[in-house]
């Protein structure tokens, strides 16, 4: 064995309960090639391993690496020309986005995630144009970018079978559009309309290509109830069970999606999934904003996970998920930044603070409002539970992989922090990305002192700036026109949609 010690002023090994973090003072993690061998006081581990090299963080708190449990793209929709609309209009607005190389795009998002302490991302890739072989090649580029920077990635190509623009049939909707707009819109949608079998072939090709990969997992993602058929959904559920991989499904993000489920199934989306047999610990529901109490009880009963995407829900006017009720029922709830956070970036420290504070109900009882320990668990252990690394990361404990973030607690709390506030609580409420010192993945410091070990961030950003400084291409201009022309018709489709719901 080649043991290395990473010592810090404090080591947070994990969360015991929603009020209690497990914190060791002047402690260390002993790891062998990225596998944690022991976590204990530094004096104890030094006595056991007197010759082991030591990396010392004397001003720092060492925490489990953060997991962004719901992510799609690098450059944000806002950057690429799509402002924050309500979700159903935003789908149409996204047609106008600029084109960007998938490697550069992935690296851009990864830079922001890693710099805020994220070591693992659950990447749910949006639709790509082209045949299955081209989609596989595009996904491989994305995964190659994560591998290049050193992150873990639990990856899925999001499967869509129908209703790609509105919550209704593509052909029928396009037939209602005036003049040439209908055929043009339908032709655009068909460029992204891989058959279900081809989309499952994409999954199989990616799964086989990454079998045994230490930092990549391939999973399945039925994109949303309105985007998949029941037969398609259950085929994916059965495949996931056969391959022992997780599923991640957007669900009940908006009241329009709640109404769609009622019209299609005669019940709630959650009850429909339960009736099909799709719920369980391997299924994560992204957003789950518009669940009711009965839905929450079903999720708890079946052990189904939820991913809370707080910033996205606020930016797209989707609502606020009932996270307090989920916590009362013991539902494993992860944290995701989705397309982008409130500051149009991927700052997981800020996302934790937002989740900590947005659910503080008025009143004096603090029993069921989020705590710092609870939110950290959402961003670590619970996030890990929704990914293909669910049994390998999320805590600092023997047998797990050494994914961690060292944050300079002195700098984060300068010039003063009273010791009546628990150190972890102070850190989570005050630390910013500039206080992230070092990020470890498998014991490898992929980011330290503001620099990435394997990628030149400045060079990548300069390449992105140069690429997007050119005027929009003809294809980009046509999509911009298409988005502008179809937007009022999408809005009209939803006029009255919620009446009587």
C-alpha positions as CSV (number, residue, x, y, z in Angstrom):
1,X,0.0,0.0,0.0
2,X,1.0,3.6,-0.6
3,X,-0.8,5.5,2.1
4,X,-1.1,9.3,1.9
5,X,-2.5,11.5,4.7
6,X,-4.6,14.7,4.1
7,X,-4.8,16.6,7.4
8,X,-7.1,19.5,8.1
9,X,-8.0,21.7,11.1
10,X,-11.4,20.0,10.9
11,X,-12.7,17.1,8.9
12,X,-16.5,16.7,8.3
13,X,-16.9,12.9,7.7
14,X,-20.7,13.1,7.1
15,X,-24.1,13.9,8.6
16,X,-25.6,11.9,11.5
17,X,-29.0,13.5,11.3
18,X,-30.5,16.8,10.1
19,X,-29.2,18.6,13.1
20,X,-25.8,17.0,13.6
21,X,-22.7,16.9,11.5
22,X,-19.8,14.5,12.3
23,X,-16.8,16.8,12.7
24,X,-13.3,15.8,13.9
25,X,-10.8,18.4,15.0
26,X,-7.2,18.2,13.9
27,X,-8.0,15.1,11.9
28,X,-6.8,13.4,8.7
29,X,-8.0,11.1,6.0
30,X,-5.6,8.2,5.1
31,X,-6.1,7.1,1.5
32,X,-4.4,4.6,-0.7
33,X,-4.7,5.5,-4.4
34,X,-7.9,7.3,-3.8
35,X,-9.6,4.7,-1.6
36,X,-10.1,5.9,2.0
37,X,-8.4,3.6,4.5
38,X,-9.1,5.5,7.7
39,X,-10.4,8.8,9.1
40,X,-9.2,9.7,12.6
41,X,-7.2,12.2,14.6
42,X,-4.0,13.2,12.9
43,X,-2.0,12.0,15.9
44,X,-3.6,8.5,15.6
45,X,-3.0,8.2,11.9
46,X,0.5,9.6,12.1
47,X,1.4,6.9,14.6
48,X,0.0,4.2,12.4
49,X,1.6,5.6,9.2
50,X,4.8,7.4,10.3
51,X,6.4,7.5,6.9
52,X,3.3,8.5,4.9
53,X,3.4,11.9,3.1
54,X,1.2,14.5,4.5
55,X,-0.8,17.3,2.8
56,X,-1.7,19.8,5.5
57,X,-4.5,22.3,5.5
58,X,-4.0,24.1,8.8
59,X,-6.7,26.8,8.2
60,X,-9.2,24.6,6.5
61,X,-12.3,22.4,6.8
62,X,-12.2,19.3,4.7
63,X,-15.7,18.1,3.6
64,X,-17.0,15.3,1.3
65,X,-17.0,16.5,-2.3
66,X,-20.3,18.1,-3.4
67,X,-22.6,16.4,-6.0
68,X,-24.5,18.5,-8.5
69,X,-27.3,16.0,-9.0
70,X,-29.1,17.7,-11.9
71,X,-27.2,19.3,-14.7
72,X,-27.6,19.7,-18.5
73,X,-25.3,22.2,-20.3
74,X,-22.3,24.4,-19.9
75,X,-22.9,27.9,-21.2
76,X,-26.2,29.0,-19.8
77,X,-29.4,29.6,-21.9
78,X,-29.2,33.3,-20.9
79,X,-25.6,33.5,-22.2
80,X,-26.7,31.9,-25.5
81,X,-29.7,34.2,-26.1
82,X,-32.6,32.7,-24.2
83,X,-33.9,34.7,-21.2
84,X,-35.8,33.3,-18.2
85,X,-39.4,32.6,-19.4
86,X,-41.9,30.4,-17.7
87,X,-40.8,26.8,-18.5
88,X,-43.4,26.1,-21.2
89,X,-42.4,29.2,-23.1
90,X,-38.7,28.7,-22.4
91,X,-38.8,25.5,-24.4
92,X,-39.6,27.5,-27.5
93,X,-37.2,30.3,-26.6
94,X,-34.3,27.7,-26.4
95,X,-34.6,27.2,-30.2
96,X,-32.7,30.4,-30.7
97,X,-29.6,29.4,-28.7
98,X,-26.2,29.8,-30.3
99,X,-24.2,26.7,-31.3
100,X,-21.2,25.8,-29.1
101,X,-18.7,23.0,-29.4
102,X,-19.7,20.3,-26.8
103,X,-16.2,19.9,-25.4
104,X,-15.8,23.6,-24.7
105,X,-19.4,23.8,-23.4
106,X,-18.8,20.9,-21.0
107,X,-15.5,22.3,-19.7
108,X,-17.1,25.7,-19.1
109,X,-19.7,24.2,-16.8
110,X,-17.2,21.9,-15.2
111,X,-14.9,24.9,-14.3
112,X,-17.7,26.6,-12.3
113,X,-18.8,23.4,-10.6
114,X,-15.3,22.2,-9.5
115,X,-14.3,25.7,-8.4
116,X,-17.3,25.6,-5.9
117,X,-16.4,22.2,-4.6
118,X,-18.4,19.9,-6.9
119,X,-16.6,16.6,-7.5
120,X,-19.4,14.6,-9.2
121,X,-22.1,15.7,-11.6
122,X,-25.2,14.0,-12.8
123,X,-25.3,15.1,-16.4
124,X,-28.7,14.7,-18.1
125,X,-27.9,15.5,-21.7
126,X,-30.5,17.3,-23.8
127,X,-31.5,16.2,-27.2
128,X,-29.0,16.1,-30.1
129,X,-29.7,16.2,-33.8
130,X,-28.6,13.4,-36.1
131,X,-28.6,9.6,-36.3
132,X,-27.8,7.4,-33.3
133,X,-24.1,7.1,-34.3
134,X,-23.8,10.9,-34.3
135,X,-25.5,11.2,-30.9
136,X,-23.2,8.6,-29.4
137,X,-20.2,10.6,-30.8
138,X,-21.5,13.8,-29.3
139,X,-22.1,12.2,-25.9
140,X,-18.6,10.8,-26.0
141,X,-17.2,14.3,-26.5
142,X,-19.0,15.5,-23.4
143,X,-17.8,12.5,-21.3
144,X,-14.3,13.0,-22.7
145,X,-14.3,16.6,-21.4
146,X,-15.3,15.5,-17.9
147,X,-12.6,12.9,-18.0
148,X,-10.1,15.5,-19.1
149,X,-10.8,17.8,-16.2
150,X,-10.9,14.9,-13.7
151,X,-14.5,15.0,-12.5
152,X,-16.9,12.2,-11.9
153,X,-19.8,12.1,-14.2
154,X,-23.0,10.0,-13.9
155,X,-24.3,10.5,-17.5
156,X,-27.6,9.9,-19.2
157,X,-28.9,10.9,-22.7
158,X,-32.4,12.1,-21.9
159,X,-35.0,10.0,-23.8
160,X,-37.9,11.8,-25.6
161,X,-40.5,10.0,-27.6
162,X,-43.2,12.7,-28.1
163,X,-44.6,16.1,-27.4
164,X,-41.3,17.8,-28.0
165,X,-42.5,21.5,-28.0
166,X,-45.8,21.6,-26.2
167,X,-47.7,19.1,-24.1
168,X,-49.4,17.7,-27.2
169,X,-48.6,15.8,-30.3
170,X,-45.9,17.3,-32.5
171,X,-47.7,16.8,-35.8
172,X,-51.0,18.0,-34.5
173,X,-49.6,21.1,-33.0
174,X,-47.5,22.0,-36.1
175,X,-50.7,21.6,-38.2
176,X,-52.2,24.5,-36.4
177,X,-49.4,26.9,-37.3
178,X,-50.0,29.3,-40.1
179,X,-48.4,29.2,-43.6
180,X,-44.9,27.7,-43.8
181,X,-44.3,27.9,-40.1
182,X,-45.9,24.5,-39.4
183,X,-43.8,22.5,-41.9
184,X,-40.7,24.4,-40.9
185,X,-41.3,23.7,-37.2
186,X,-42.1,20.0,-37.8
187,X,-38.9,19.6,-39.9
188,X,-36.9,21.1,-37.1
189,X,-38.4,18.7,-34.5
190,X,-37.8,15.7,-36.7
191,X,-34.1,16.5,-36.7
192,X,-34.1,15.5,-33.0
193,X,-36.6,12.6,-33.2
194,X,-34.5,9.5,-32.8
195,X,-36.7,6.4,-32.5
196,X,-37.0,4.9,-29.0
197,X,-35.0,1.9,-30.0
198,X,-32.2,4.1,-31.4
199,X,-32.2,6.1,-28.1
200,X,-31.8,2.8,-26.1
201,X,-29.0,1.9,-28.5
202,X,-27.3,5.1,-27.6
203,X,-27.5,4.1,-23.9
204,X,-26.2,0.7,-24.6
205,X,-23.2,2.0,-26.7
206,X,-22.3,4.5,-23.9
207,X,-22.7,1.9,-21.2
208,X,-20.5,-0.6,-23.0
209,X,-17.8,2.0,-23.9
210,X,-17.5,3.0,-20.2
211,X,-17.8,-0.4,-18.5
212,X,-15.2,-0.4,-15.7
213,X,-14.5,3.3,-16.0
214,X,-13.5,4.6,-12.5
215,X,-15.0,8.1,-12.9
216,X,-17.8,7.6,-15.4
217,X,-21.2,5.9,-15.0
218,X,-23.9,5.6,-17.6
219,X,-27.5,5.7,-16.4
220,X,-31.0,6.1,-17.8
221,X,-33.2,9.2,-18.0
222,X,-36.8,9.1,-19.2
223,X,-37.0,12.9,-19.8
224,X,-40.4,13.6,-18.3
225,X,-43.9,12.1,-18.3
226,X,-45.1,14.1,-21.2
227,X,-42.0,13.2,-23.3
228,X,-42.3,9.4,-22.9
229,X,-45.0,6.7,-23.3
230,X,-45.8,4.3,-20.6
231,X,-44.3,1.5,-22.6
232,X,-41.1,3.4,-23.2
233,X,-40.8,4.4,-19.5
234,X,-41.3,0.8,-18.3
235,X,-38.8,-0.5,-20.8
236,X,-36.2,1.9,-19.3
237,X,-37.2,0.9,-15.8
238,X,-36.7,-2.8,-16.6
239,X,-33.4,-2.1,-18.3
240,X,-32.2,-0.1,-15.3
241,X,-33.1,-2.9,-13.0
242,X,-31.3,-5.4,-15.3
243,X,-28.2,-3.3,-15.4
244,X,-28.4,-2.0,-11.8
245,X,-28.2,1.6,-12.8
246,X,-30.3,4.6,-11.5
247,X,-32.9,6.5,-13.4
248,X,-33.5,10.3,-13.3
249,X,-36.8,11.7,-14.5
250,X,-38.0,15.3,-14.6
251,X,-41.5,15.4,-13.1
252,X,-44.1,17.9,-11.9
253,X,-41.9,20.9,-12.5
254,X,-44.9,23.2,-13.2
255,X,-48.7,23.3,-12.7
256,X,-49.0,22.7,-16.4
257,X,-47.2,19.4,-16.0
258,X,-49.5,18.5,-13.1
259,X,-52.5,19.2,-15.4
260,X,-51.0,17.2,-18.2
261,X,-50.7,14.2,-16.0
262,X,-54.3,14.5,-14.8
263,X,-55.6,14.6,-18.4
264,X,-53.4,11.7,-19.5
265,X,-53.7,9.4,-16.5
266,X,-56.8,10.5,-14.5
267,X,-54.6,10.8,-11.4
268,X,-51.4,12.5,-10.3
269,X,-48.1,11.8,-12.1
270,X,-46.6,10.2,-8.9
271,X,-49.6,7.9,-8.4
272,X,-49.4,6.9,-12.1
273,X,-45.8,6.0,-11.8
274,X,-46.5,4.0,-8.7
275,X,-49.3,2.2,-10.5
276,X,-46.9,1.3,-13.3
277,X,-44.3,0.1,-10.8
278,X,-41.7,2.7,-11.8
279,X,-41.0,4.1,-8.3
280,X,-38.3,2.9,-6.0
281,X,-34.8,3.8,-4.6
282,X,-33.3,3.7,-8.1
283,X,-35.7,6.4,-9.4
284,X,-35.0,10.1,-8.8
285,X,-37.6,12.6,-9.6
286,X,-36.1,16.0,-10.7
287,X,-38.0,19.1,-9.4
288,X,-41.2,17.4,-7.9
289,X,-42.5,20.9,-7.2
290,X,-46.2,20.1,-7.6
291,X,-46.5,17.0,-5.6
292,X,-49.3,16.7,-3.0
293,X,-49.3,15.1,0.4
294,X,-50.4,11.8,-0.9
295,X,-47.6,11.8,-3.5
296,X,-45.1,12.6,-0.8
297,X,-46.3,9.6,1.3
298,X,-45.9,7.4,-1.8
299,X,-42.4,8.6,-2.5
300,X,-41.5,7.9,1.1
301,X,-43.1,4.5,1.1
302,X,-41.3,3.4,-2.1
303,X,-38.0,4.9,-1.2
304,X,-38.0,7.1,-4.3
305,X,-35.5,9.9,-4.4
306,X,-36.0,13.6,-5.3
307,X,-33.6,16.2,-6.7
308,X,-34.4,19.7,-5.6
309,X,-33.4,22.4,-8.2
310,X,-34.1,25.5,-6.2
311,X,-32.6,28.2,-8.5
312,X,-34.2,26.8,-11.6
313,X,-37.6,26.6,-10.0
314,X,-37.3,30.3,-9.1
315,X,-35.9,31.5,-12.4
316,X,-38.5,29.8,-14.5
317,X,-41.5,30.6,-12.3
318,X,-42.1,26.9,-11.5
319,X,-42.7,27.3,-7.8
320,X,-41.1,26.1,-4.6
321,X,-40.8,22.4,-3.9
322,X,-42.2,21.2,-0.5
323,X,-38.8,20.2,0.8
324,X,-39.8,20.5,4.4
325,X,-42.5,18.0,4.0
326,X,-40.1,15.7,2.1
327,X,-37.7,15.9,5.0
328,X,-40.4,15.1,7.5
329,X,-41.1,11.9,5.6
330,X,-37.5,11.0,5.3
331,X,-37.2,11.2,1.5
332,X,-33.7,11.2,0.2
333,X,-33.5,14.7,-1.4
334,X,-30.5,15.7,-3.5
335,X,-29.5,19.2,-4.7
336,X,-29.1,20.2,-8.3
337,X,-28.2,23.5,-10.0
338,X,-29.9,22.5,-13.3
339,X,-29.2,24.9,-16.2
340,X,-27.8,27.6,-13.9
341,X,-28.0,29.2,-10.4
342,X,-29.4,32.5,-9.4
343,X,-26.2,34.3,-10.5
344,X,-26.2,32.4,-13.8
345,X,-23.4,30.1,-12.7
346,X,-22.8,26.8,-11.0
347,X,-21.9,27.8,-7.5
348,X,-22.9,24.9,-5.2
349,X,-22.1,26.9,-2.1
350,X,-24.7,29.5,-3.1
351,X,-27.2,26.8,-4.1
352,X,-26.9,25.3,-0.6
353,X,-27.6,28.7,1.0
354,X,-30.6,29.3,-1.2
355,X,-32.1,25.9,-0.3
356,X,-31.3,26.7,3.4
357,X,-33.2,29.9,3.4
358,X,-36.0,29.7,0.8
359,X,-37.9,27.1,2.9
360,X,-37.9,29.0,6.2
361,X,-41.6,29.2,7.0
362,X,-42.9,32.1,9.1
363,X,-43.3,31.3,12.8
364,X,-41.2,30.4,15.8
365,X,-40.9,26.7,15.4
366,X,-37.6,25.6,13.8
367,X,-38.3,21.9,13.9
368,X,-39.1,21.5,10.2
369,X,-37.1,24.2,8.4
370,X,-33.8,23.3,6.7
371,X,-30.6,23.2,8.7
372,X,-27.0,23.5,7.6
373,X,-26.4,19.8,8.2
374,X,-29.4,18.8,6.3
375,X,-28.5,20.9,3.3
376,X,-24.9,19.7,3.3
377,X,-26.3,16.1,3.3
378,X,-28.4,17.0,0.2
379,X,-25.3,18.2,-1.6
380,X,-23.2,15.2,-0.6
381,X,-24.6,11.9,0.6
382,X,-28.1,12.3,-0.8
383,X,-26.8,13.6,-4.1
384,X,-24.5,10.6,-4.3
385,X,-27.4,8.3,-3.7
386,X,-29.0,9.4,-7.0
387,X,-26.0,8.7,-9.2
388,X,-24.2,5.7,-10.5
389,X,-21.6,6.2,-7.7
390,X,-24.3,5.8,-5.0
391,X,-22.2,3.3,-2.9
392,X,-18.8,4.9,-3.4
393,X,-19.0,8.6,-2.5
394,X,-20.9,11.1,-0.4
395,X,-19.1,10.7,2.9
396,X,-15.5,10.5,4.1
397,X,-15.4,7.0,5.5
398,X,-13.2,3.9,5.1
399,X,-13.9,2.0,1.9
400,X,-15.3,4.9,0.0
401,X,-13.5,7.0,-2.6
402,X,-11.6,10.0,-1.4
403,X,-13.6,12.8,-3.1
404,X,-13.3,16.0,-0.9
405,X,-13.1,19.7,-0.9
406,X,-10.8,21.8,1.4
407,X,-12.2,25.2,2.2
408,X,-10.1,27.9,3.8
409,X,-12.3,28.6,6.9
410,X,-10.1,31.5,8.1
411,X,-10.5,33.4,4.8
412,X,-14.2,32.5,4.6
413,X,-14.9,34.0,8.0
414,X,-12.5,36.9,8.0
415,X,-12.3,39.3,9.8
416,X,-14.4,37.7,12.6
417,X,-16.7,34.8,13.5
418,X,-18.0,34.3,17.0
419,X,-17.5,30.7,18.2
420,X,-21.1,30.5,19.5
421,X,-22.0,29.6,15.9
422,X,-20.9,26.1,14.9
423,X,-17.9,26.2,12.5
424,X,-19.7,24.2,9.8
425,X,-22.8,26.5,10.0
426,X,-20.6,29.5,9.7
427,X,-18.6,28.1,6.8
428,X,-21.7,27.0,4.8
429,X,-23.3,30.4,5.2
430,X,-20.2,32.5,4.4
431,X,-17.9,30.6,2.1
432,X,-17.6,31.5,-1.5
433,X,-15.8,29.8,-4.4
434,X,-12.7,32.0,-3.8
435,X,-12.3,30.2,-0.5
436,X,-12.2,26.8,-2.1
437,X,-8.5,25.8,-1.8
438,X,-8.3,22.2,-3.2
439,X,-10.7,19.7,-4.7
440,X,-9.8,16.0,-4.7
441,X,-11.3,13.3,-6.9
442,X,-10.0,9.8,-6.1
443,X,-7.4,11.5,-4.0
444,X,-6.2,13.5,-7.0
445,X,-6.1,17.3,-6.5
446,X,-7.7,18.2,-9.8
447,X,-8.1,21.9,-8.6
448,X,-5.8,23.8,-6.2
449,X,-5.1,27.5,-5.5
450,X,-7.4,28.6,-8.3
451,X,-5.8,26.5,-11.0
452,X,-7.0,23.3,-12.7
453,X,-4.4,20.5,-12.8
454,X,-5.2,19.2,-16.3
455,X,-6.9,22.0,-18.3
456,X,-5.9,25.6,-19.0
457,X,-9.1,27.4,-18.0
458,X,-8.0,30.8,-19.5
459,X,-7.2,29.2,-22.9
460,X,-10.6,27.4,-23.0
461,X,-12.5,30.6,-22.1
462,X,-10.6,32.5,-24.8
463,X,-11.5,29.9,-27.3
464,X,-15.1,30.1,-26.4
465,X,-15.0,33.9,-26.6
466,X,-13.5,33.7,-30.1
467,X,-15.9,31.1,-31.3
468,X,-19.0,33.1,-30.2
469,X,-17.6,36.5,-31.3
470,X,-18.5,35.6,-34.9
471,X,-21.9,36.7,-36.3
472,X,-24.7,34.2,-36.0
473,X,-24.7,31.6,-38.8
474,X,-27.5,31.2,-41.2
475,X,-28.8,28.2,-39.3
476,X,-28.7,30.1,-36.0
477,X,-30.6,33.0,-37.6
478,X,-33.2,30.7,-39.0
479,X,-33.7,29.1,-35.5
480,X,-33.9,32.6,-34.0
481,X,-36.7,33.5,-36.5
482,X,-38.4,30.2,-35.8
483,X,-38.4,30.8,-32.0
484,X,-39.8,34.3,-32.4
485,X,-42.5,33.1,-34.9
486,X,-43.7,30.1,-32.9
487,X,-43.6,31.7,-29.4
488,X,-47.2,33.3,-29.6
489,X,-48.6,30.0,-30.8
490,X,-47.0,28.1,-27.9
491,X,-48.5,30.7,-25.5
492,X,-51.9,30.3,-27.2
493,X,-51.7,26.5,-26.7
494,X,-51.5,27.0,-22.9
495,X,-54.2,29.7,-22.7
496,X,-56.9,28.2,-20.5
497,X,-54.9,25.0,-20.0
498,X,-55.2,25.3,-16.2
499,X,-58.9,26.3,-16.0
500,X,-60.8,23.9,-13.9
501,X,-57.6,22.1,-12.9
